[in-house]
Amino acid sequence: MARLSRTARSLTALALAAGLTGGGLAAGQAHADQGNYVKTLRCDSPDPFPGPPLRITVDVWNKMKHPSDGLPAPAIALIASNNRKQGIFPNAGIYTMETTVNWRNVTTGKRGVVRVPTRASHVTWQAVIHPGHGRVDFTVRQKIGVLALVPMVNPQYSSCRGSAVA
């Protein structure tokens, strides 16, 4: 009986270790609704750190059935990212970003503004706009600074424009 107990304890420990390290069977992972890819915009900005300008791409997605902000469709998602080359000290600097998206539904005349504050080791943000159905023109304004005891040190400004159908 002691042998069975020792075996049961060993199997329990093995199962626990597999669970903690990610081994074994796992349930399927849920993925966010990405809608339809429309286009990629360039929205480059000067880097508040010394170095070359930041190459920022903004992916535009429309026909979002389940937007990430939880509000009802239709929606257009703008997802920005950049692959800044890491220097001698990777992730040593933190960016603070204030992104504003002004949009206008050309079909209905509806207008709106979305503001997205972000803090990260590289430039990244996501804005979701809810313009109703129709063609939408939008302008993205970025303010990118450095977090150095206080946010937004050496702010740099940039803007870009785009359109999509919601």
Rosetta blueprint (number, residue, H / E / L):
1 M L
2 A H
3 R H
4 L H
5 S H
6 R H
7 T H
8 A H
9 R H
10 S H
11 L H
12 T H
13 A H
14 L H
15 A H
16 L H
17 A H
18 A H
19 G H
20 L H
21 T H
22 G L
23 G L
24 G L
25 L L
26 A L
27 A L
28 G L
29 Q L
30 A L
31 H L
32 A L
33 D L
34 Q L
35 G L
36 N E
37 Y E
38 V E
39 K E
40 T E
41 L E
42 R E
43 C L
44 D L
45 S E
46 P L
47 D L
48 P L
49 F L
50 P L
51 G L
52 P L
53 P L
54 L E
55 R L
56 I L
57 T E
58 V E
59 D E
60 V E
61 W E
62 N E
63 K L
64 M L
65 K L
66 H L
67 P L
68 S L
69 D L
70 G L
71 L L
72 P L
73 A L
74 P L
75 A L
76 I E
77 A E
78 L E
79 I E
80 A E
81 S E
82 N L
83 N L
84 R L
85 K L
86 Q L
87 G L
88 I L
89 F L
90 P L
91 N L
92 A L
93 G L
94 I L
95 Y E
96 T E
97 M E
98 E E
99 T E
100 T E
101 V E
102 N E
103 W E
104 R E
105 N E
106 V L
107 T L
108 T L
109 G L
110 K L
111 R E
112 G E
113 V E
114 V E
115 R E
116 V E
117 P E
118 T E
119 R E
120 A E
121 S L
122 H L
123 V L
124 T E
125 W E
126 Q E
127 A E
128 V E
129 I E
130 H L
131 P L
132 G L
133 H L
134 G L
135 R E
136 V E
137 D E
138 F E
139 T E
140 V E
141 R E
142 Q E
143 K E
144 I E
145 G E
146 V E
147 L L
148 A L
149 L L
150 V L
151 P L
152 M L
153 V E
154 N E
155 P E
156 Q E
157 Y E
158 S E
159 S E
160 C E
161 R E
162 G E
163 S E
164 A E
165 V E
166 A L
